[in-house]
Amino acid sequence: MNKTVLIIDDDDMLRKTLAHGLRDNDFNVITSNSAENASDILQRIRVDAIVLDRMMGGMDGLTFLHELRNRGNTTPVIMLTAMTGAENTIDGLSGGANDYLAKPFQLMELILRINNIIKGSSNNTAHAPQLPKGLIFTDNEFFIATPNNQPRILPLSGEEKKLLQRLTSPMGNIASAAPMVAKRLRNKLNGVLSDTDIITIRGHGYKLINIRPTNDNNGDEK
């Protein structure tokens, strides 16, 4: 069955061009020229993916995305924007986007990314682990979310970053590492994420877990 994509963009020419290109590649396409209109559409129609412009008249794409996620809508979203750079990518991803594509772009790249996020969404069931709240990974770096929406980089050594990547790909993985590397990473995470810890799985390695702030976990799993 063909997948349905909602394109939200106030640029008439780009919206029509994208719609034509996606239909030629066997997608069902719905278009909207504003976030407000798109909200109405999503109350009536289920779509498989959303292609969302960031800068639009009226409600901007990032605000729309925040509201979408706050309503519990998990439809995968690719955000399109002329705003490039790591900070803007982080804004989009931390705001709930599944992918972030800078303009100008090739249609086939967009199609590949749409297929990837739809596939990822179908494989990502409710019990599948995610990155801990407050932790962001983009541009091959880990960042910590902040209240003022200015994520700061988590300073990690090469070995610490490799370990954290293994522990979060997906979260729940058990990964081996030198004890000192695991200890340093644990200390750094404990300093910025109060509900995340690294525990020892004896004989196997280490595991990243979510904990309650009042948890007295001593770092070992019996």
Buried (B, 14 or more C-beta within 10 A) or exposed (E): EEBBBBBBBBBEEBBEBBBEBBEEBEBBBBBBBBBEBBBEBBEEEEBBBBBBBBBBEEBBBBBBBEBBBEEEBEBBBBBBBEBEEEEBBBBBBBBBBBBBBBBEEEBEEBBEBBBBBBEEBEEBEEEEBEBBEBBBBBEEBBBBBEEEEEBEEBEBEEBBBBBBBBBBEEBBBEBEBEEEBBBBBBEBBEEBBEEBBBBBEEEEBBBBBBBEEEEEEEEEEE
